[in-house]
Amino acid sequence: MTSSEIKAHALTLGFDACGIAPAADHAELRFYREWLDRGYAGEMAYLHRTAERRADVRRVLPAARTVIVTATVYNTDRPYSTECADPRSAQIARYAWGDDYHDVIGARLEALLAWMRGTCAEPFEARAYVDTGPVQERVYAQHAGVGWIGKNTCVINRELGSWVFLGAIICSLPLEVDAPSLDQCGTCTLCLEACPTHALVAPGVLDSTRCISYLTIELRPDIPEEQHAGVGSHVYGCDICQEVCPWNAVAPRSDDPAWQPRAAWDRVDLLTLSQRSDDELAAALHGSSMRRARAQGLRRNVAIALRNARDPRVHPGADTQVGPDTSDPDDQRSDDRRR
């Protein structure tokens, strides 16, 4: 079994790119500890707990010799949020519109791994991860030739852009590796300039505590009042730093049913979203990566976005057409009722 055969079979399973990196002590891996020490992980304690293993995949699988990295386009035929000036529209990160990528990509990785085990003449050890394990996938993606790490911290592929899900198989096979991708961001700083909360504190450096995705997804307590305005009309994640990237100007679109927008999230407005019942939200969140924020977190985010939509300090020219503010910031209904 050769590297070329693995990459060819990956394409038949629905992956759009595949490369192979050496399981080595890559220089880019070492910045992770400094990033944590700066406090940029915020309340994501699990990142600290797994720091030692994230430093090198050989601490996850001691026999590891290579890392197979896949990329899957999830960009669909819908306008970018930066093309919509209506503050009443609920902004949801593009990756979350369809089915949970952990499940879909995970199943495809397992299919690839099963094929490898059935094809390879020799036994080998392997572990597959889709944003679920102590692996710095972006670093291995760069060293697998899948794409470079852009100034917005996303992996950018010259042909595919950055709207891609990454998957990784750590294995003990001595496969032929690919040449690493070279940085092609050049002097462009559009992503740094466009970030509404200035979360990109330097090229390739994200302060998660300022990032809208962190605030609306990872942060469990209330979002600090001083950060409400920066959230704008985002109710789950943020894509601005990708939308302004020139490499995404003509990014390919996927017709894969898994990534097509669910009716509940497809160009929905804030008022409609706020009026969804618990049962309706539970149905929409089933099998969705948006379960990460849970219904309670989603309601919290929608309430903030609704207030922002009425506030001319956040949206000049804002009106009251989104309806009266009936949200109760002290509403502490149980998670069970909000799932």
TAKAFEN-V45883 format. One record per residue. PSI is psi as a letter, one per 30 degrees, with the letter a starting at -180 (999 if undefined). Layout:
psi
PSI
PSI
This chain:
psi
k
l
e
e
e
e
e
e
e
e
e
f
f
f
k
f
l
k
l
k
l
k
i
l
i
k
e
f
f
f
f
e
e
e
e
e
f
f
g
f
f
b
g
i
f
f
e
e
e
g
e
e
e
f
f
k
f
f
f
e
j
f
g
k
f
l
j
k
k
l
k
k
k
g
k
l
i
l
l
l
e
f
f
j
g
j
f
f
k
k
k
k
k
e
f
g
e
b
l
j
f
e
e
e
e
e
e
e
e
e
e
e
e
e
e
e
e
f
e
k
f
k
l
l
k
l
k
k
k
i
g
f
l
i
k
i
e
e
e
e
e
e
f
g
g
e
l
l
j
l
f
g
g
l
k
k
k
e
e
f
a
g
i
k
k
k
l
k
j
k
l
g
k
i
l
k
l
l
k
l
k
k
k
g
f
b
g
k
g
e
e
e
f
f
j
f
g
h
f
j
f
l
k
g
j
k
j
e
f
f
k
e
e
e
e
f
e
e
j
e
a
k
k
k
e
f
g
e
e
f
e
b
g
k
f
j
a
k
g
e
f
e
e
f
k
f
f
g
e
h
k
l
k
k
g
k
f
f
f
k
k
k
e
f
f
j
h
k
l
e
e
e
e
f
g
k
l
e
e
e
e
e
e
e
f
k
g
k
f
f
f
e
f
l
e
e
e
e
e
e
e
e
e
e
e
e
e
e
f
f
j
f
f
e
j
k
g
k
a
g
f
f
l
l
j
g
k
j
f
g
j
h
l
l
e
e
f
f
999
